[in-house]
């Protein structure tokens, strides 16, 4: 490989890396402005839990970046567990754990951002955001209806479940059976996964730009 070829390949690679590093962001599900102030009390251990399912539209895959929860109340020492689970499409729809998101250093009353490791949200599939208390207790705010739930890409809410030890539900979300009518306030954020064909075109564009620069 001669020097000119190496230079052009490097330029193409740089263009692709810049695109990936600055992939367009999207709000998958947003109910932060849904209104209402219905509390979902979240306590540690086996006593409570809440799961919200959403279905990705057909088309592109996305990489999960963060989930924002709106809390009515949180105090010193309170800690939340927020996880992403798959959907198995059976009678107990929550499937397997995909990741546990990193929680903020301190929970506050208001918006709290939990950071993802970058799990892929595949087009057409359903996922569940699962929350439980780790320490202390907090209140996850909720609205009255689904009228103000938005999505940049056309994702939809797939269902809501809550855990009740009194109903015999275990700590595993796959055992939860109680349907919830409270649309809790959250925002699911992600970045689009570039398709291979798009990266090829970007690389070719980088090569053409380099050639034009050399001619000039």
PEJOQUI-V817284 format. One record per helix or strand of 2 or more residues. SS is the DSSP state (alpha for helix, beta for strand). FROM is the first residue (numbers start at 1). LEN is the number of residues. If there is no record, write none. Layout:
ss=SS from=FROM len=LEN
ss=SS from=FROM len=LEN
//
This chain:
ss=alpha from=3 len=19
ss=beta from=25 len=6
ss=beta from=38 len=7
ss=beta from=48 len=8
ss=beta from=62 len=13
ss=beta from=79 len=9
ss=beta from=94 len=7
ss=beta from=110 len=6
ss=beta from=120 len=2
ss=beta from=126 len=10
ss=beta from=137 len=6
ss=beta from=156 len=9
ss=alpha from=165 len=3
ss=alpha from=173 len=3
ss=beta from=178 len=2
ss=beta from=186 len=7
ss=alpha from=196 len=20
//
